[in-house]
Amino acid sequence: MSVFKINGGKKLKGEIIPQGAKNEALQVICAALLTNEPVTLHNLPDIRDVNKLLELVADLGCSVKKTDHHSWQITAASVNTKFLETGEYKTKAAALRGSVMLLGPILARFGKASLPKPGGDKIGRRRLDTHFLGFEKLGAKFNFNADEQLFHIDAAQLNGCYMLLDEPSVTGTANIIMAAVLANGKTTIYNAACEPYIQQLCLMLNRMGAKISGIGSNLLTIEGVSKLSGTEHTLLPDMIEIGSFIGLAAMTQSELTIKNCRIDMLGIIPDVFKRLGIKMEFRGDDIFIPTQSSYEIENFIDGSILTIADAPWPGFTPDLLSIVLVVATQAKGTLLIHQKMFESRLFFVDKLIDMGAQIILCDPHRATIIGLNRKQALRGIKMASPDIRAGVALLIAALSANGTSEISNIDQIDRGYEKIDERLKKLGADIERV
């Protein structure tokens, strides 16, 4: 297993281009199964989770061809639904949480499917009720085999309906949309997720012939159609990478330009980092971060300690809370992080405390960070990456720290960040994959 060895404390400089959006990639790859015509996807990131899903789609009998460095063409003219019953499928799908979004397209086109309990980050309970309840409202019937740990779904007849989602799950919303576009009649989804990636999925499906309205809101209306055609689709840049690079620049006192950010689709992400005192300039569609020797966390208007919490879009994405947390360790001031959605996502702070950060873990969902204001640098240590986002937060901490750090279990980081070590080296980072 590989390890990142980092000699920290070095200022970085240069330009970096964010990869295509990981979460969007998993959705649109699955959406390609809704048609028997070719679907070409551009700006797909070369990361483990995306490559595993492409492999799984190929195993199902689809034609999967790489047409350019970050472009793939998927043709689902022939899909072997019997593969869903094999041990190989069970093993591969269970290791990749994104595989759950194969359900919607397969149910819509073929009327039945099987799914093992999916894998993914160990960041707390991540239930699938929203997916399953939505499918059931459309007419699917579920059976869970406890011995096989396998869900069997019968969806011979899907009919549109009104549904109020129990939570605005992004993957749940995507899955239900993909099932509903080929269902009979009209489907109305209220309390739908409305993240940019959901918007992108809906726009792509409409180009394929779907009839989806309300895009960008939490109330979607879908008129079912009998058939979809092929299309081309270009993914957004990954907003989580963009936020990570903003935090990296602040922590390492670096001058960075983040290229081609689609600033119009970033929501409040730049504003949250500005509240930490990080300066940035929008130059066209690029974000320029100047060198800062210090940055100060704002207080609320009444003088109370700033709280940053995650929330469904257009609130602040939970995937960036770990980045905000690590950035606050070297700020001036105090910050309360409130991670509402996942009860295990803050447990990586013990590594930051070992590095010299002043953090109080109040409970599984809240942490108070007392900024060091650069009076004391973090120190390099040996640590392991617990999940994708915490892994990159620890990587940013290591790049800012005095001395040498080693991060193991970097397969987790590779799941979500394309060749991150090579890209950081080009900016001047001293990082080696051992």
C-alpha positions as CSV (number, residue, x, y, z in Angstrom):
1,M,0.0,0.0,0.0
2,S,1.3,3.4,-1.0
3,V,2.2,6.3,1.5
4,F,2.6,10.0,0.9
5,K,5.8,11.3,2.4
6,I,5.6,15.1,2.7
7,N,8.3,17.6,3.7
8,G,6.1,20.5,4.8
9,G,6.6,24.3,5.4
10,K,7.1,25.2,1.7
11,K,5.3,27.9,-0.1
12,L,3.7,26.9,-3.4
13,K,3.2,29.0,-6.5
14,G,1.5,28.6,-9.8
15,E,-1.7,27.6,-11.6
16,I,-3.8,24.5,-11.1
17,I,-6.8,23.3,-13.0
18,P,-9.5,21.5,-11.0
19,Q,-10.5,18.0,-12.2
20,G,-14.0,17.2,-13.4
21,A,-16.5,16.8,-10.7
22,K,-16.4,13.4,-9.0
23,N,-20.0,13.4,-7.8
24,E,-21.4,14.5,-11.1
25,A,-19.3,11.8,-12.9
26,L,-20.8,9.0,-11.0
27,Q,-24.3,10.2,-11.9
28,V,-23.9,10.8,-15.6
29,I,-22.0,7.5,-16.1
30,C,-25.0,5.7,-14.7
31,A,-27.4,7.9,-16.8
32,A,-25.7,6.6,-20.0
33,L,-27.5,3.3,-19.4
34,L,-30.8,4.9,-20.1
35,T,-30.3,4.8,-23.8
36,N,-29.0,2.3,-26.4
37,E,-27.3,5.1,-28.3
38,P,-23.7,6.4,-27.6
39,V,-23.2,8.9,-24.8
40,T,-19.9,10.8,-24.8
41,L,-18.8,12.3,-21.5
42,H,-16.0,15.0,-21.3
43,N,-13.9,16.1,-18.4
44,L,-14.3,12.8,-16.5
45,P,-11.7,12.7,-13.7
46,D,-9.1,9.9,-13.8
47,I,-9.8,8.7,-10.2
48,R,-10.4,5.3,-8.6
49,D,-14.2,5.7,-8.0
50,V,-14.9,6.8,-11.5
51,N,-12.6,4.1,-13.1
52,K,-14.3,1.4,-10.9
53,L,-17.7,2.5,-12.1
54,L,-16.7,2.5,-15.7
55,E,-15.3,-1.0,-15.2
56,L,-18.6,-2.1,-13.7
57,V,-20.6,-0.6,-16.6
58,A,-18.3,-2.5,-19.0
59,D,-18.9,-5.7,-17.0
60,L,-22.6,-5.2,-17.6
61,G,-22.0,-5.6,-21.3
62,C,-21.8,-1.9,-22.3
63,S,-19.3,-0.6,-24.7
64,V,-16.9,1.7,-22.8
65,K,-14.3,3.5,-24.9
66,K,-11.8,6.1,-24.0
67,T,-11.8,8.8,-26.8
68,D,-9.5,11.3,-25.2
69,H,-7.5,12.0,-22.0
70,H,-10.7,12.8,-20.0
71,S,-13.4,11.7,-22.5
72,W,-15.3,8.4,-22.6
73,Q,-18.0,7.1,-24.9
74,I,-20.5,4.7,-23.3
75,T,-23.0,2.7,-25.4
76,A,-25.5,0.6,-23.5
77,A,-27.0,-1.1,-26.5
78,S,-26.5,-4.5,-24.9
79,V,-26.9,-4.8,-21.1
80,N,-26.5,-8.2,-19.4
81,T,-28.8,-8.0,-16.4
82,K,-27.9,-11.5,-15.4
83,F,-24.5,-10.1,-14.3
84,L,-26.3,-8.4,-11.5
85,E,-26.8,-11.8,-9.9
86,T,-23.1,-12.9,-10.0
87,G,-20.7,-12.9,-7.1
88,E,-18.3,-10.7,-9.1
89,Y,-21.0,-8.0,-9.4
90,K,-21.8,-8.3,-5.7
91,T,-18.1,-7.8,-4.8
92,K,-17.4,-4.9,-7.1
93,A,-20.7,-3.0,-6.4
94,A,-20.3,-3.4,-2.6
95,A,-16.9,-1.7,-2.8
96,L,-18.3,1.4,-4.6
97,R,-21.2,3.4,-3.2
98,G,-21.8,5.1,-6.5
99,S,-23.0,1.8,-7.9
100,V,-26.3,2.4,-6.2
101,M,-27.2,4.9,-9.0
102,L,-27.1,2.1,-11.6
103,L,-30.4,1.0,-10.1
104,G,-32.6,3.8,-11.5
105,P,-31.5,3.4,-15.2
106,I,-31.6,-0.4,-15.0
107,L,-35.0,-0.5,-13.4
108,A,-36.3,2.0,-15.9
109,R,-35.1,0.1,-19.0
110,F,-35.2,-3.5,-17.9
111,G,-37.8,-3.7,-15.0
112,K,-35.6,-5.6,-12.5
113,A,-32.3,-5.3,-10.7
114,S,-30.2,-6.6,-7.8
115,L,-27.9,-4.6,-5.5
116,P,-25.6,-5.5,-2.6
117,K,-25.3,-3.1,0.3
118,P,-23.0,-0.4,-1.2
119,G,-19.6,0.6,0.2
120,G,-17.8,4.0,0.3
121,D,-16.4,6.2,3.0
122,K,-16.7,5.1,6.6
123,I,-18.1,8.5,7.7
124,G,-21.2,7.4,9.6
125,R,-24.6,5.9,8.7
126,R,-25.5,6.6,5.1
127,R,-29.0,5.1,4.6
128,L,-30.6,4.2,1.3
129,D,-34.2,4.7,2.3
130,T,-34.7,7.8,0.1
131,H,-33.7,5.8,-3.0
132,F,-35.9,2.8,-2.1
133,L,-38.9,4.8,-1.0
134,G,-38.8,6.8,-4.2
135,F,-38.6,3.6,-6.3
136,E,-41.5,2.1,-4.3
137,K,-43.7,5.1,-5.0
138,L,-43.0,4.6,-8.7
139,G,-44.2,1.0,-8.3
140,A,-41.0,-1.0,-7.6
141,K,-41.1,-3.9,-5.1
142,F,-38.2,-4.7,-2.9
143,N,-36.9,-7.9,-1.3
144,F,-33.8,-8.0,0.9
145,N,-32.0,-11.4,1.2
146,A,-30.2,-11.1,4.6
147,D,-28.1,-14.2,3.9
148,E,-26.8,-12.8,0.6
149,Q,-26.9,-9.2,1.8
150,L,-28.6,-8.5,-1.5
151,F,-31.6,-6.4,-2.5
152,H,-33.8,-7.8,-5.3
153,I,-36.0,-5.2,-7.0
154,D,-39.0,-5.8,-9.3
155,A,-40.0,-2.8,-11.4
156,A,-41.9,-4.3,-14.3
157,Q,-44.2,-1.3,-14.4
158,L,-43.1,2.2,-13.2
159,N,-45.8,4.9,-13.1
160,G,-45.3,8.5,-12.3
161,C,-46.6,10.0,-9.1
162,Y,-46.2,12.8,-6.5
163,M,-43.6,12.2,-3.9
164,L,-42.2,14.2,-1.0
165,L,-38.7,13.0,-0.2
166,D,-37.8,12.3,3.4
167,E,-34.5,14.1,2.9
168,P,-32.9,16.0,-0.1
169,S,-30.5,13.2,-0.8
170,V,-28.3,13.9,-3.8
171,T,-27.8,10.4,-5.0
172,G,-31.4,9.5,-4.0
173,T,-32.7,12.4,-6.1
174,A,-30.5,11.4,-9.0
175,N,-31.6,7.8,-8.9
176,I,-35.3,8.6,-8.7
177,I,-35.0,11.1,-11.6
178,M,-33.3,8.5,-13.8
179,A,-36.1,6.0,-13.0
180,A,-38.8,8.5,-13.6
181,V,-37.7,9.8,-17.0
182,L,-38.9,6.5,-18.6
183,A,-41.9,5.9,-16.3
184,N,-45.5,6.3,-17.5
185,G,-47.0,9.6,-16.8
186,K,-45.9,12.6,-14.7
187,T,-43.7,12.4,-11.6
188,T,-43.4,15.3,-9.2
189,I,-40.5,15.3,-6.7
190,Y,-40.7,17.7,-3.8
191,N,-37.8,18.3,-1.4
192,A,-35.5,17.2,-4.2
193,A,-31.7,17.9,-4.0
194,C,-30.8,20.8,-6.3
195,E,-27.0,20.7,-6.2
196,P,-25.2,21.8,-9.5
197,Y,-24.5,18.2,-10.2
198,I,-28.3,17.4,-10.1
199,Q,-28.8,20.4,-12.4
200,Q,-26.2,19.0,-14.8
201,L,-27.8,15.6,-14.8
202,C,-31.2,17.0,-15.6
203,L,-29.8,19.2,-18.4
204,M,-28.1,16.2,-19.9
205,L,-31.2,14.1,-19.7
206,N,-33.3,16.8,-21.3
207,R,-30.8,16.8,-24.2
208,M,-31.4,13.1,-24.5
209,G,-35.1,13.7,-24.9
210,A,-36.4,13.7,-21.2
211,K,-38.9,16.3,-20.1
212,I,-37.7,17.7,-16.7
213,S,-38.8,21.1,-15.4
214,G,-38.0,23.0,-12.2
215,I,-34.2,22.4,-12.7
216,G,-32.3,24.3,-9.9
217,S,-35.2,24.2,-7.5
218,N,-36.3,21.6,-5.0
219,L,-39.5,20.9,-6.9
220,L,-38.9,18.8,-10.1
221,T,-41.6,17.8,-12.6
222,I,-40.8,14.9,-14.9
223,E,-43.0,13.9,-17.9
224,G,-42.1,10.3,-18.7
225,V,-41.0,9.5,-22.2
226,S,-40.8,6.1,-24.0
227,K,-37.2,6.4,-25.2
228,L,-34.0,8.5,-24.8
229,S,-31.3,9.2,-27.3
230,G,-27.5,9.7,-27.1
231,T,-25.8,13.0,-26.3
232,E,-22.5,14.7,-25.4
233,H,-22.0,16.1,-21.9
234,T,-19.2,18.1,-20.3
235,L,-18.8,17.9,-16.5
236,L,-18.4,20.9,-14.2
237,P,-15.1,21.4,-12.4
238,D,-15.0,19.8,-9.0
239,M,-16.2,22.3,-6.4
240,I,-14.6,20.3,-3.6
241,E,-11.2,20.4,-5.3
242,I,-11.6,24.2,-5.8
243,G,-12.4,24.6,-2.1
244,S,-9.5,22.4,-1.2
245,F,-7.1,24.5,-3.2
246,I,-8.3,27.7,-1.6
247,G,-7.6,26.2,1.8
248,L,-4.2,24.9,0.7
249,A,-3.2,28.3,-0.5
250,A,-4.1,29.9,2.8
251,M,-2.5,27.3,5.0
252,T,0.8,27.3,3.1
253,Q,1.0,31.1,2.5
254,S,1.0,30.4,-1.2
255,E,0.1,32.4,-4.3
256,L,-2.1,30.2,-6.4
257,T,-4.4,30.7,-9.4
258,I,-7.2,28.1,-9.7
259,K,-8.2,28.0,-13.4
260,N,-11.6,27.5,-15.0
261,C,-13.7,27.3,-11.8
262,R,-17.2,27.9,-13.1
263,I,-17.6,30.5,-10.3
264,D,-21.3,30.9,-11.2
265,M,-21.8,27.3,-9.9
266,L,-19.9,27.5,-6.7
267,G,-22.7,28.9,-4.5
268,I,-21.5,30.2,-1.1
269,I,-18.3,28.3,-1.1
270,P,-16.0,31.4,-1.8
271,D,-18.0,33.4,0.7
272,V,-17.4,30.8,3.5
273,F,-13.7,30.9,2.9
274,K,-13.7,34.7,2.9
275,R,-15.3,34.6,6.4
276,L,-12.2,32.8,7.5
277,G,-10.2,35.8,6.4
278,I,-8.9,34.4,3.1
279,K,-8.5,36.9,0.4
280,M,-9.2,36.0,-3.2
281,E,-9.8,37.7,-6.5
282,F,-12.1,36.6,-9.3
283,R,-10.3,37.0,-12.6
284,G,-12.8,36.0,-15.3
285,D,-13.5,32.4,-14.4
286,D,-10.3,32.0,-12.4
287,I,-9.8,32.4,-8.7
288,F,-6.5,34.1,-7.6
289,I,-5.3,33.6,-4.0
290,P,-2.5,36.0,-2.9
291,T,0.1,35.1,-0.4
292,Q,-1.2,35.8,3.1
293,S,0.9,35.8,6.2
294,S,-2.2,35.8,8.4
295,Y,-6.0,35.6,8.1
296,E,-8.6,36.3,10.7
297,I,-11.9,34.5,11.3
298,E,-14.9,36.8,11.4
299,N,-17.4,36.8,14.3
300,F,-21.1,37.0,13.9
301,I,-22.6,40.5,13.9
302,D,-23.4,40.3,17.6
303,G,-19.8,39.3,18.4
304,S,-20.4,35.6,19.0
305,I,-18.1,32.9,17.7
306,L,-18.6,32.1,14.0
307,T,-20.3,28.7,13.3
308,I,-19.9,27.0,10.0
309,A,-22.4,24.2,9.4
310,D,-23.2,21.9,6.5
311,A,-26.7,22.1,4.8
312,P,-28.4,20.9,1.6
313,W,-27.6,23.0,-1.4
314,P,-27.6,26.0,-1.6
315,G,-26.2,25.6,1.9
316,F,-22.5,24.8,2.5
317,T,-21.5,21.3,1.3
318,P,-20.4,18.8,4.0
319,D,-17.5,17.7,1.8
320,L,-15.7,20.9,2.6
321,L,-16.1,21.1,6.3
322,S,-12.9,19.1,7.0
323,I,-11.0,21.6,4.8
324,V,-12.5,24.6,6.6
325,L,-11.6,22.9,9.9
326,V,-7.9,22.4,9.1
327,V,-7.6,25.9,7.6
328,A,-9.0,27.4,10.9
329,T,-6.1,25.8,12.9
330,Q,-3.7,28.5,11.7
331,A,-6.2,31.4,11.6
332,K,-6.6,34.2,14.1
333,G,-9.7,33.6,16.1
334,T,-12.1,30.8,17.1
335,L,-14.5,28.7,14.9
336,L,-17.2,26.2,15.7
337,I,-17.7,23.5,13.1
338,H,-21.1,21.8,13.1
339,Q,-21.1,18.6,11.0
340,K,-24.8,17.7,10.9
341,M,-25.0,15.0,8.4
342,F,-22.3,12.4,9.3
343,E,-21.5,11.4,12.9
344,S,-18.0,10.1,12.2
345,R,-16.6,12.7,9.9
346,L,-14.8,14.8,12.6
347,F,-12.9,11.9,14.2
348,F,-9.8,12.7,12.2
349,V,-9.2,15.8,14.4
350,D,-7.1,13.6,16.8
351,K,-4.4,13.6,14.1
352,L,-4.5,17.4,13.9
353,I,-4.2,17.6,17.7
354,D,-1.2,15.4,17.5
355,M,0.3,17.9,15.0
356,G,-0.2,20.7,17.6
357,A,-3.6,22.1,16.6
358,Q,-5.9,23.4,19.4
359,I,-9.2,21.7,18.8
360,I,-11.9,20.6,21.2
361,L,-14.1,17.8,19.9
362,C,-17.4,18.7,21.6
363,D,-19.3,15.6,20.4
364,P,-19.4,13.5,17.1
365,H,-21.0,16.4,15.3
366,R,-19.2,19.6,16.6
367,A,-15.6,20.8,17.0
368,T,-14.2,24.1,18.3
369,I,-11.0,25.2,16.7
370,I,-8.8,27.8,18.4
371,G,-6.6,29.3,15.7
372,L,-2.9,29.4,16.3
373,N,-2.4,32.6,14.2
374,R,0.8,31.0,12.9
375,K,2.5,31.6,16.3
376,Q,3.2,27.8,16.3
377,A,3.5,25.8,13.2
378,L,1.9,22.3,13.0
379,R,4.5,19.5,13.2
380,G,4.9,16.6,10.9
381,I,3.7,13.2,12.1
382,K,2.7,9.7,10.8
383,M,-1.0,9.3,10.2
384,A,-3.6,7.4,8.1
385,S,-6.3,8.8,5.8
386,P,-9.7,7.8,7.2
387,D,-11.8,8.9,4.1
388,I,-11.4,11.0,1.0
389,R,-12.1,14.5,2.4
390,A,-10.4,14.1,5.8
391,G,-7.4,12.6,3.9
392,V,-7.0,15.8,1.8
393,A,-7.5,17.9,4.9
394,L,-4.6,16.0,6.6
395,L,-2.5,16.4,3.4
396,I,-3.0,20.2,3.5
397,A,-2.0,20.2,7.2
398,A,1.1,18.2,6.3
399,L,2.1,20.6,3.5
400,S,1.9,23.5,6.0
401,A,3.7,21.7,8.9
402,N,7.3,21.8,10.0
403,G,9.1,18.6,9.4
404,T,8.2,15.4,7.6
405,S,4.7,13.8,7.6
406,E,3.7,10.4,6.3
407,I,0.1,9.7,5.3
408,S,-0.9,6.0,4.8
409,N,-4.1,4.6,3.3
410,I,-3.8,7.1,0.5
411,D,-6.0,4.9,-1.7
412,Q,-8.8,6.8,0.0
413,I,-7.4,10.1,-1.4
414,D,-6.9,8.5,-4.8
415,R,-10.6,7.7,-4.9
416,G,-11.5,11.4,-5.2
417,Y,-8.4,13.4,-6.3
418,E,-6.7,12.8,-9.6
419,K,-2.9,12.4,-9.4
420,I,-2.9,14.9,-6.5
421,D,0.8,14.4,-5.7
422,E,2.0,15.0,-9.3
423,R,-0.2,18.2,-9.5
424,L,1.1,19.5,-6.2
425,K,4.7,18.8,-7.2
426,K,4.3,21.2,-10.2
427,L,3.4,23.9,-7.7
428,G,6.6,23.3,-5.6
429,A,5.3,20.9,-3.0
430,D,7.8,18.3,-1.6
431,I,5.7,15.2,-1.8
432,E,6.6,11.7,-2.7
433,R,4.4,8.6,-3.3
434,V,6.3,5.7,-1.6
